[in-house]
Amino acid sequence: MADTLALWHADHVNFAWLLTLLEKQLALFHDDGSPEYDLMLDIMYYMTHYSDVVHHPKEDLVFALVKERDQRAAPKVDDLAWQHARLKEAGDRLVEALDGIVNGTISSRAQVEGMARDYVTNLRNHMRTEEQEILPLAAGLLTQDDWSAIDAAIAHIADPLFGSSAEQRYAALREQIAREARIPR
């Protein structure tokens, strides 16, 4: 249990880093500067290929057990599960839009900026609710057998960005994260 919750929390910390980087690029984007579109696309590619494929499905299994064990949590759990689907759709649309910018086939900066800002806001709010309400509830309701079953149900995929053997695709993003980590906040 502790390992799964710790990993869940670590993912949220990592996702928050990426959202902050995305926001910095959006600030440049908004001011008609020159954001790093490839970096933005890498962030969203990661979010749609790791968060939406591994992280959220595991959370959905936790949500189902929490809902089963505490009916009072059902409305919140149902809303969070619904948000997973909406976040995936929004992330996929944003990847497509950013890819369009990189390839020169999209012209509406305002539309892309709006999509990206909505995504960032919605994901931050979503993670805050999970951290404050669902993680503590799950820690108290689920047994070690539950956690083992959840871990077994979702194939373990090493984190392609923050894991020990990061994929080459994310080399520039890892370098940017390292640079940002050294900058005093």
C-alpha positions in Angstrom: 0.0 0.0 0.0 2.6 2.5 1.0 4.6 2.0 -2.2 1.6 2.4 -4.4 0.5 5.6 -2.6 4.0 6.9 -2.6 4.3 6.3 -6.4 0.9 7.9 -6.9 2.0 11.0 -5.0 5.4 11.0 -6.8 3.6 11.0 -10.1 1.5 14.0 -9.0 4.7 15.9 -8.1 6.2 15.0 -11.5 3.0 16.0 -13.3 3.0 19.3 -11.4 6.6 20.0 -12.6 5.5 19.4 -16.2 2.5 21.6 -15.8 4.7 24.4 -14.5 7.0 24.0 -17.5 4.0 24.1 -19.8 2.8 27.2 -18.1 6.1 28.9 -18.7 5.9 28.1 -22.4 2.4 29.3 -22.5 3.5 32.6 -21.1 5.9 33.0 -24.0 3.2 31.8 -26.3 0.8 34.4 -24.9 3.3 37.3 -25.3 4.0 36.3 -28.9 7.3 35.0 -27.9 9.0 31.9 -29.2 8.0 29.0 -27.0 9.6 25.6 -27.5 6.8 23.9 -29.2 8.6 20.6 -29.3 9.0 20.8 -25.5 5.3 21.5 -25.1 4.5 18.6 -27.4 6.8 16.3 -25.4 5.1 17.2 -22.2 1.7 16.5 -23.6 2.9 13.3 -25.3 4.1 12.1 -22.0 0.8 13.0 -20.2 -1.2 11.2 -22.8 1.1 8.1 -23.0 2.0 7.6 -19.4 -0.5 9.4 -17.2 -3.5 8.4 -19.3 -2.3 4.9 -19.9 -0.8 3.8 -16.6 -1.5 6.3 -13.8 -5.2 7.1 -14.3 -6.3 3.5 -15.0 -4.6 2.4 -11.7 -6.4 5.3 -9.9 -9.7 4.2 -11.5 -9.3 0.8 -9.8 -8.6 2.4 -6.5 -11.7 4.6 -7.0 -13.9 1.6 -7.6 -12.8 0.0 -4.4 -13.2 3.2 -2.4 -16.7 3.7 -3.8 -17.5 0.1 -2.9 -16.3 0.5 0.7 -17.7 4.0 1.4 -20.8 5.0 -0.5 -20.5 8.5 0.8 -17.4 8.8 -1.5 -19.3 7.7 -4.6 -20.2 11.2 -6.0 -16.6 12.4 -5.6 -15.1 9.2 -7.0 -17.5 9.2 -10.0 -16.6 12.8 -10.7 -12.9 12.0 -10.6 -13.3 9.0 -12.9 -15.3 11.2 -15.3 -12.5 13.8 -15.1 -10.0 11.1 -16.2 -11.9 10.6 -19.4 -12.2 14.4 -20.0 -8.5 15.0 -19.3 -7.6 12.2 -21.8 -9.8 13.8 -24.4 -8.4 17.3 -23.7 -4.8 16.0 -23.7 -5.3 14.2 -27.0 -6.8 17.4 -28.6 -3.9 19.4 -27.2 -1.3 17.0 -28.6 -3.0 17.3 -32.0 -3.1 21.1 -31.8 0.6 21.3 -30.8 1.5 18.9 -33.5 -0.3 21.1 -35.9 1.7 24.1 -34.7 5.0 22.2 -35.1 4.0 21.1 -38.6 2.6 24.5 -39.6 -1.0 23.4 -40.1 -2.7 25.3 -37.3 -3.1 29.1 -37.1 -5.2 29.9 -34.0 -2.7 30.6 -31.2 -5.6 31.7 -29.0 -7.4 28.4 -29.4 -4.3 26.4 -28.5 -3.5 28.6 -25.6 -7.0 28.3 -24.2 -7.0 24.5 -24.6 -3.6 24.3 -22.8 -4.6 26.6 -20.0 -7.8 24.7 -19.4 -5.9 21.4 -19.4 -3.4 22.8 -16.8 -6.1 24.2 -14.5 -8.3 21.1 -14.7 -5.4 18.7 -14.1 -4.1 20.7 -11.1 -7.6 20.8 -9.6 -8.0 17.1 -10.2 -4.7 16.2 -8.5 -5.5 18.4 -5.6 -8.8 16.6 -4.9 -7.1 13.2 -5.2 -4.3 14.2 -2.9 -6.5 15.8 -0.3 -9.6 13.5 -0.3 -9.1 10.2 -2.1 -5.5 9.2 -1.2 -6.2 9.5 2.6 -9.5 7.7 2.2 -7.9 4.9 0.1 -5.1 4.5 2.7 -7.7 3.8 5.3 -10.1 1.6 3.4 -8.0 -0.6 1.2 -6.1 -3.7 2.4 -2.7 -4.9 1.4 -4.5 -7.6 -0.8 -6.4 -4.8 -2.5 -3.2 -2.9 -3.3 -1.6 -6.1 -4.6 -4.5 -6.8 -6.8 -4.5 -3.3 -8.2 -0.8 -3.5 -8.9 -1.2 -6.8 -10.6 -4.2 -5.6 -12.7 -2.2 -2.8 -14.4 0.9 -3.9 -16.2 3.9 -2.1 -14.7 5.4 0.2 -17.3 8.5 2.1 -16.2 8.0 5.8 -16.2 9.5 6.8 -19.6 10.5 10.3 -18.4 11.2 10.2 -14.7 12.1 6.5 -14.4 15.6 5.2 -14.2 15.9 4.4 -17.9 14.2 7.3 -19.6 13.3 7.1 -23.2 15.5 9.0 -25.7 12.4 10.9 -26.9 12.3 12.8 -23.6 16.0 13.8 -23.5 15.4 17.5 -24.1 12.5 17.5 -21.6 14.7 15.9 -18.9 17.4 18.5 -19.6 14.9 21.3 -19.2 13.6 19.8 -16.0 17.2 19.6 -14.7 17.8 23.3 -15.6 14.6 24.4 -13.9 15.4 22.4 -10.8 18.6 24.4 -10.4 16.8 27.8 -10.8 15.9 29.3 -7.4 12.1 29.8 -7.2 
